[in-house]
């Protein structure tokens, strides 16, 4: 699955987390005149992030549209959870955070948030602290539902929602309800988001748009163009030009 995040041409780094499927990332301000490109929009990817930035602790909920991260340059550290795994770890249903950035203090009691903020402010590597916190929480909450990982894998492979529901032994309403809590939206929206990410990966690798549409699971190139514009807020050619 392709990973989408707000990055400049430099200053961003990521690595796989010890938390299964998660990614640890950092973003440093880029000096003026360094030749860095414009800030990219954050595109829907099915994920949620635990974020720290210069004393602030935030949770980025699942996006259904492009998010504009413009703002003053700042240091950022984040842990991007594998789709469907953040709600169990953070203790909040994903649909409550859909298309939102929320202060962690709105979701957790004040005392643990103060302790975590102090721990992060004193750390040389805040991203590693976020990873440790997620691992600590995961040890208490237990492993994520394997059914959700199977759902993500099936939809990411282009399997139809109905056929996937049958494979999982779930009715349409039950699958929708579980998807709202885990991903923030229903399985059809999750399938669209994952298909968008497949298309972006192919197009960025130089695959022609018509072939990208067919391989990613779109009906045709016009279908690809409509979905990219609706989810990303700009045409595919514009996204590729940004980097």
Phi, psi and omega in degrees: 000130178291147178254125178248134176206167178281113181225156167261184181293342177209174179093355182249139176214150178214162176209157175295142179271161171286345172281122189307127176082350184273165179230134175261131182220158176224153178219121180254149177300145179260126181301144177299141179079010181277354181087010180292149179278183180289157176294133180274150174292150172276119184262152177304133180220005180085000187255165169234152183234143167261124191236146170230136175210104172048054176097347180262141175242124186226160168238126175266118180283177180289134182265144171248000178207167181296141178248131180270112183269016183303144179169178179301144177303139182203160173279135178231148170223144183209158170238117178264115182283150171297144182310130176089353186261339183294318184303318179295323182284320184270342177081030179215135178297141185297326184294339178288342182246009183303128179058033181227154166243121191234139174297135180300330180296342176280346185249329182245159174301153186298320186297309179296330178292319177299317180296318180294319179298317178296320178297318180289318182297332181269353188275144172284334182228083182302327180298321178294326178293317177301320178296316179299318179298316179296320178294320178297316179295318181296327179294332180273317185280340180089172184292153178292160179299119181298337178299323181293320178295322177296320179298313179299315181297318181293314181291325178292335176275000178090013179290141178296149181299314182300315180295322179295319178300318178297318180298325181275353180073031182243144171283166184299317181292319180295318178296319180296316181297316180291326179292320178302315181292323186273319188247344180097351180203175184286170183296331179291321176292319177302317179298320178296317181297315180293325177294320176302315181295323176298317181296318180298318180298318180292313182297321180289340176274003176093008179288131179304150187301319181297317178290322176303314180301314182293315183288331181277346177106017176274156180295322179194183183293327178295322177297317176302313183298318180295315182294318180297316181295320181291319185273327185256344178080009178200163179291160181301320180299323178294321178296317181294326180292331179288335180120000000 
